């Protein structure tokens, strides 16, 4: 089975590698740390994090035992410091990283249920397409359900698939006009069937975005039973929080052959170490306070200690390699940092290179802010056509300014901040000539 599952033994081993056993003295230090965090961190929405602490008795990690890594961690450096140099070694590192992501960010998820079926199926023709609406049932006693709509072009197929969420149905219509099956499911704020999963799998501590990502995989379970589906061309897409979720889905399910993460920000294509609450940016503190059910509560321990976080978002993207991944960002998006996204891209790319997929990871820059227009979605489908070998061509938009790395090459600047005299707040009123 290609879908990646959470293996408890591997998870515990990975976490123990990062967090050595805690002594009695260390436990007392953790209690003091928790009291300090409770004082300095603002209360979360509906006291979600505080209630989780009370229920689980979870303690902060021993930060002194965790390595300090201010720069993005090297995904090709194993937990024991070994250099990952072959695809075989990467497979082991991939499992190690996914276990850490489940522990700190995603939460645990159940294995694939293996019993997905469609009920209440209706079908109607609308011009050049057939629309099928249905409810997928699965899990213990078929208690879990997800509403799904398929928009199928006329023809024999097999067709590539464009999966997206309820609030992006118009995206799917653009893809359908280009010869894709549009698959729209109830895994978004506008319509979400995944909250009902919680009592069905009480042993899982999965987050809202993890449940929605897992639900996308149940849609794939059903899609792969249809002869009109090209199983080698399955894409998942999403914008903003759905963009975060799409990356999770692609990292957890290898049957997804391409992912488009549009303006996904922190928890998506912006690494935590290089992003903050500037403007509307969602650093760890803000995102775990305002949206406490999106990501695992354990992540909040690292607010202000991003350098101690054992993983970062570039490694989630690296876990998608060698499959295709398009990161889309807007130059003036207030909830993103173009610079942070570029650093995420540079840090993840060596894994794609190692696996012989150097062009599978791309960035598309667009003008404007957080919104998207029809021309952006057309460009997303252009990229899919190129990746799926459908005769399309895609050229990422050039940034309106060079990246820092490109600027250095052009300007030949060699600036060492350590060569400048130290100065403080009281020096702000002094000019460079001492006046």
Residue pairs with C-beta under 8 A, 6 or more apart in sequence:
1 112
2 253
2 254
2 255
3 112
3 217
3 252
3 253
3 254
3 255
4 98
4 251
4 252
4 253
4 254
5 109
5 111
5 112
6 98
6 99
6 102
6 108
6 109
7 95
7 99
10 95
10 96
10 99
11 99
11 102
11 103
11 108
13 99
14 79
14 96
14 99
14 100
14 103
15 99
15 100
15 103
17 79
17 80
18 66
18 79
18 100
18 310
19 61
19 62
19 65
19 66
20 62
20 65
22 30
22 62
26 62
27 59
29 62
29 64
30 59
30 60
30 61
30 62
31 59
33 59
33 60
33 63
34 53
34 59
34 60
37 60
37 301
38 50
41 285
41 289
41 300
41 303
42 285
42 289
43 50
43 289
44 50
44 288
44 289
44 290
44 292
44 300
45 289
45 290
45 291
45 292
46 292
48 292
48 293
48 297
49 288
49 289
49 292
49 297
49 300
52 58
52 297
53 297
58 297
58 298
60 301
61 301
61 308
63 305
63 308
66 308
66 310
67 308
68 307
68 308
69 273
69 307
69 308
70 273
70 307
71 273
72 271
72 273
72 274
72 312
72 314
72 343
72 344
72 347
73 310
73 311
73 312
73 315
74 347
75 84
75 93
75 97
75 314
75 315
75 318
75 347
75 348
75 350
75 351
76 83
76 84
76 85
76 90
76 93
76 350
76 351
76 354
77 83
77 84
78 84
78 89
78 92
78 93
78 96
79 96
82 89
84 90
84 93
84 354
85 354
86 354
87 354
87 355
90 351
90 354
90 355
94 319
97 311
97 315
97 316
97 318
97 319
98 251
98 252
98 319
100 310
100 311
101 251
101 311
101 315
101 316
101 319
102 108
102 109
103 296
103 298
104 296
104 298
104 299
104 302
104 309
104 310
104 311
105 267
105 295
105 296
105 299
105 311
105 316
106 206
106 207
106 209
106 210
106 213
106 248
106 252
106 295
106 296
107 204
107 205
107 206
107 207
107 210
107 296
108 203
108 204
108 205
108 206
109 204
109 206
109 210
109 211
109 214
109 252
110 139
110 201
110 203
110 204
110 214
112 217
112 218
112 221
113 138
113 139
113 144
113 218
115 138
115 139
115 142
116 136
116 137
116 138
116 218
116 221
116 222
117 136
117 137
117 138
117 142
117 222
118 134
118 135
118 136
118 137
118 148
118 222
119 134
119 135
119 137
120 133
120 134
120 135
121 132
121 133
121 134
122 132
122 133
122 134
123 130
123 131
123 132
123 133
124 130
124 131
125 131
128 153
128 154
129 151
129 152
129 153
129 154
129 176
130 151
130 152
130 154
131 149
131 150
131 151
131 152
132 149
132 150
132 152
133 147
133 148
133 149
133 150
134 147
134 148
134 149
134 150
135 145
135 146
135 147
135 148
136 145
136 146
136 147
136 148
136 218
136 219
136 222
137 143
137 144
137 145
138 144
138 145
138 218
138 221
139 197
139 200
139 201
140 200
143 200
144 196
144 197
144 200
144 218
145 193
145 196
146 185
146 186
146 187
146 193
146 194
146 215
146 218
146 219
147 185
147 186
147 191
147 193
148 183
148 184
148 185
148 186
148 219
148 222
149 169
149 182
149 183
149 184
149 185
150 181
150 182
150 183
151 172
151 173
151 176
151 181
151 182
151 183
151 184
152 159
152 176
152 181
152 182
152 228
153 159
153 176
153 179
153 180
153 181
156 228
157 227
157 228
157 229
157 230
158 227
158 228
158 229
158 230
158 231
159 179
159 180
159 181
159 228
159 229
159 230
160 179
160 180
160 181
160 230
160 233
160 234
160 235
160 384
160 388
160 390
161 180
161 181
161 183
161 223
161 229
161 230
161 233
161 234
161 235
162 171
162 172
162 175
162 176
162 180
162 181
162 182
162 183
162 235
162 237
162 381
162 384
163 183
163 185
163 216
163 219
163 220
163 234
163 235
163 236
163 237
163 256
164 171
164 172
164 182
164 183
164 184
164 236
164 237
164 238
164 242
165 184
165 185
165 187
165 188
165 190
165 212
165 238
165 242
165 245
166 184
166 185
166 186
166 187
166 188
166 190
166 191
166 192
167 188
167 189
167 190
167 191
167 242
168 184
168 188
168 237
168 238
168 239
168 242
169 182
169 184
170 377
171 237
171 377
171 380
172 180
172 182
172 183
172 184
173 182
174 374
174 377
174 378
174 381
175 182
175 377
175 381
175 384
176 182
178 381
178 385
179 390
180 235
180 381
180 384
181 223
181 228
181 229
183 219
183 223
185 215
185 216
185 219
186 192
186 193
186 194
186 215
187 193
187 194
187 211
187 212
187 213
187 215
187 216
187 245
188 212
188 242
189 241
192 208
192 212
193 215
194 208
194 211
194 212
194 214
194 215
195 208
195 211
197 206
197 211
197 214
197 215
198 211
205 296
206 214
207 293
207 294
207 295
207 296
208 293
208 294
209 241
209 244
209 245
209 248
209 267
209 294
209 295
210 248
212 242
212 245
212 249
213 245
213 246
213 248
213 249
213 252
213 253
214 249
214 252
216 236
216 245
216 246
216 249
216 253
216 256
217 249
217 252
217 253
217 255
220 234
220 253
220 255
220 256
223 229
223 234
224 231
224 255
231 255
232 257
233 257
233 258
233 388
234 255
234 256
234 257
234 258
235 256
235 257
235 258
235 259
235 260
235 384
236 246
236 249
236 250
236 256
236 258
236 259
236 260
237 246
237 259
237 260
237 262
237 380
238 244
238 245
238 246
238 260
238 261
238 262
238 264
239 262
239 263
239 264
239 372
240 262
240 263
240 264
240 265
240 335
240 370
241 264
241 291
241 294
243 260
243 261
243 262
243 263
243 264
243 265
243 268
243 269
243 328
244 261
244 264
244 265
244 267
244 268
244 294
246 259
246 260
246 261
246 264
247 259
247 261
247 264
247 268
247 269
247 313
247 316
247 317
247 320
247 325
248 316
249 256
249 259
250 256
250 259
250 320
250 323
250 325
251 316
251 317
251 319
251 320
254 323
256 323
257 323
257 324
257 387
257 388
258 323
258 324
258 325
258 326
258 384
258 387
258 388
259 320
259 323
259 324
259 325
259 326
260 326
260 328
260 380
260 383
260 384
261 268
261 269
261 325
261 326
261 327
261 328
262 328
262 372
262 376
262 380
263 328
263 329
263 330
263 333
263 335
263 336
263 370
263 372
264 270
264 327
265 275
265 281
265 282
265 333
265 335
265 336
266 272
266 275
266 281
266 282
266 283
266 284
266 287
266 313
267 282
267 287
267 294
267 295
267 313
268 313
269 313
269 317
269 327
269 329
269 336
269 341
269 344
269 345
270 281
270 282
270 313
270 336
270 337
270 340
270 341
270 344
271 312
271 313
271 314
271 340
271 343
271 344
271 347
272 283
272 284
272 302
272 306
272 309
272 312
272 313
273 306
273 307
273 309
273 312
274 337
274 339
274 340
274 343
274 344
275 281
275 282
275 283
275 337
275 340
276 283
277 283
277 285
277 286
278 337
279 334
279 335
280 334
280 335
281 334
281 335
281 336
281 337
282 290
282 291
282 335
283 303
283 306
284 299
284 300
284 302
284 303
284 304
284 306
284 309
285 300
285 303
285 304
287 294
287 295
288 295
288 297
288 299
288 300
288 303
289 300
292 300
299 309
302 308
302 309
306 312
312 347
313 344
314 343
314 344
314 345
314 347
314 348
315 348
317 325
317 327
317 344
317 348
317 361
318 347
318 348
318 351
318 352
321 348
321 351
321 352
321 354
321 355
321 357
321 360
321 361
322 352
322 355
322 356
322 357
322 360
323 357
323 360
324 357
324 360
324 361
324 362
324 383
324 387
325 360
325 361
325 362
326 362
326 363
326 364
326 380
326 383
327 341
327 344
327 345
327 361
327 362
327 363
327 364
328 363
328 364
328 366
328 372
328 376
328 380
329 336
329 338
329 341
329 363
329 364
329 365
329 366
330 336
330 365
330 366
330 367
330 368
330 369
330 370
330 371
331 338
331 365
331 366
331 367
331 368
331 399
331 400
332 367
332 368
332 369
333 368
333 369
333 370
334 369
334 370
335 370
336 370
338 365
338 399
339 404
341 363
342 363
342 403
342 404
342 405
345 361
345 363
346 405
348 361
349 358
349 361
352 358
352 360
352 361
360 387
362 383
362 394
362 396
363 396
364 379
364 380
364 383
364 396
364 397
365 396
365 397
365 398
365 399
365 400
366 372
366 376
366 379
366 397
367 400
379 394
379 397
381 392
382 392
382 393
382 394
383 392
383 394
384 390
384 392
385 391
385 392
385 393
385 394
386 392
386 393
386 394
387 394
402 410
407 413
